[in-house]
């Protein structure tokens, strides 16, 4: 995912232009904004149809073709693995990992953006790449954190920072290569993670393309899940009435049903998560290279041009959403008058055939976080009514500091057991 760095209010001007120009306009000399829902769907579908991975570097140098690998094969390997991970047991493990990471920081005055980023990334890492030594996991995590910091930090770092960034990136890449090689040679255990299917595909992919595939997942878990979790906390503390409704639902929910199928077991919480993702979709802009000709009437997108997509701008479009700036999860109730006009209007996970493969597990993670916030922790934030959101590569709450404490001091890992008295 490529996202440019912008000053905070850059989207305001784009929204105004998008409303005036029916969602399709040249943002600058080189990039066409495609913010009209049906056009965004069509451009994505056409551009990624039958997309094939680039040839291996070694083959490019020798001017020969590599074995063809279609991107749909890669996605299907991920989706099959994610399907095997969609069990109550794995969901429970994910939530336990989040709990352990939050427990380490109990009682401290923390930057809640950094904490949620840490919780989301470290708890999801074993889904992407598991069985790492502590040192390997630390390197991979540092690489992802540095990538994210470059995107969320208001000011870019200097030359030394850049060199450190490149060094960490290279060493993290070496970790991934070593893991894949050792698994292929039987020197490391095979794991149920998103890297493992590519061990068997190594002869066809080659190591450099396998590294690209694993890096795509690692980068994907390093950004949106954490920023979505920070936005979730932001809306949670600003909406006491929704805190009450979530707590009521999540205190009464059957733990096994919640772990098996959280979106069915806790529909109010699911609506809350969906509304957070509508209002604060990360990343705010996706930059894409176009390979086809599209005639939009007033302008054309030619092969070789660049275009921008934005779930955020579609979610805030008054032509397809009523009161788009109002936080109201009940707009996702069936038949709600202010709900999505059609399925092209709600796209927090992007567009087929490149749509996020982690949509389900990402939703489980956010719902698990709601469960922890309602049952296990008490979150206090000073002056929540004064909080504001900065729009950088993704929405990032500003000066978001607070403390987490146990609701029942001394309680141990809950395994999602129901508390005797809900708070
Ligand atoms: C709330 C959390 C998440 C959000 C909001 C999110 C959002 C997105 C978006 C907008 C895209 C780009 C889609 C497009 O280009 O049309 C994407 C791609 C992707 N996401 Fe996520 N994502 C989340 C969590 C995850 C998780 C947990 C994983 C993995 C376990 C994941 C794996 C991926 C991958 C591999 C891609 C690239 C797909 C491809 O290139 O075909 N995402 N995500």
Boltz pocket constraint, residues with backbone or C-beta under 6 A from the ligand:
constraints:
  - pocket:
      binder: B
      contacts: [[A, 1], [A, 44], [A, 75], [A, 124], [A, 127], [A, 128], [A, 216], [A, 217], [A, 220], [A, 221], [A, 224], [A, 225], [A, 228], [A, 277], [A, 281], [A, 282], [A, 283], [A, 286], [A, 311], [A, 347], [A, 348], [A, 349], [A, 350], [A, 351], [A, 352], [A, 353], [A, 354], [A, 355], [A, 356], [A, 357], [A, 358], [A, 359], [A, 361], [A, 362], [A, 363], [A, 366]]
      max_distance: 6.0
